[in-house]
Amino acid sequence: MQKVKIAVLVSGGGTNLQALIDSQNKGVIKNGEISLVISNVQNAYALTRAQNVGIKTAVVLKKQLGSQQAFEDAVINILQENQIDLIVLAGFMSILSERFTSTFSDRIINVHPSLIPSFCGKGYYGLKVHEEALKYGVKVTGATVHFVNEIPDGGKIIMQKAVAIKDGDMPEILQKRVMEQAEWKILPLSTEKICKQIIKQKCIKE
């Protein structure tokens, strides 16, 4: 069976990438295969994680290319050269333009560390999401996997998982719990779900 070719876009340590690699090894992701990891940060540890298991990597730096358009063009070229079917954003710290997202319509997914529509949108990423959740005093937070469009965190929701907030939680503690209990679980499950859909669509076209 022809597997869906997955590219993972990363900017940092790659814990979500690791969750995807582990899930692929365990057979949670069986209709897709991570065949490429692209980073917009030269020395992101996520690249090492990919190289350690023999996944092809590429680095594209906006500063070197001079503009968002040139950066996106370079990424699009690499994705198309590698015949990528599905793009997974896993801690990718760059907002993508409508031109990019419409090139891969319904083919880009992202994990966000809150229950969208809470604590999401422009400027809400990383620790700030958890700081805001704690400041607001919500009792439940979680993670959301959604399709990516031109609106930050604005695409259709694929999967969500709730995580309880405990008394005395600090942002870092909450961040870790959301990752372990939600992000690392629903990102691989959502990836497999979309891979199945892509295969189904390909079969219909054939």
Secondary structure, 3 states (H helix, E strand, C coil): CCCEEEEEEECCCCHHHHHHHHHHHHCCCCCEEEEEEEECCCCCHHHHHHHHCCCCEEECCHHHHCCHHHHHHHHHHHHHHCCCCEEEECCCCCCCCHHHHHHCCCCEEEEECCCCCCCCCCCCCCHHHHHHHHHHCCCEEEEEEEECCCCCCCCCEEEEEEEECCCCCCHHHHHHHHHHHHHHHHHHHHHHHHHHHHHHHHHHHC
